[in-house]
Amino acid sequence: PITPLRLDGQRQLETPPVDRPRLVGWYEGGPTPGEAGTAIAVGHRDTTTGPAVFAGLAQVKPGKTVEVRRADGRTAVYSVDRVKVFDKLGFPDKEVYGATGRPELRVITCGGLFSRRTGYTSNVVVFAHLTATR
């Protein structure tokens, strides 16, 4: 299941509710999958109840495909270019969210070290580009 997400008061991208660990969030202020530009998907790595929708995201390898079912019933097919882990304190907004000349996808979850007090120290980001629509 998918839910729309917005920017919060600090202009940070919201996340899906923690009590819905299988829910994926889409940034509704950006392009939809298959459109020119960078579509953004966000989900949890885990919650207090166990693994969540993007638990294995850090293990995705370049060349793998990501398929996204669009609202019009078609499927946008992306090919993974790279997977990077970025520290949250220096997160490269332009590199991750910046405009591109082609349809791209970023899939984002938490990563790095975890502390009950502060949460995860990093974010895992999958960078992919559109290779087909069917």
Buried (B, 14 or more C-beta within 10 A) or exposed (E): EBBEBEEEEEEEBBBBEEEBBEBBBBBEEBBBBBEEBBBBBBBBBBBEEEEBBBBEBBEBEEEEEBEBEEEEEEBBBBBBEEBBEBEBEEBEEEEBBEEEEEBBBBBBBBBBEBEEEEEBBBBBBBBBBBEEBE
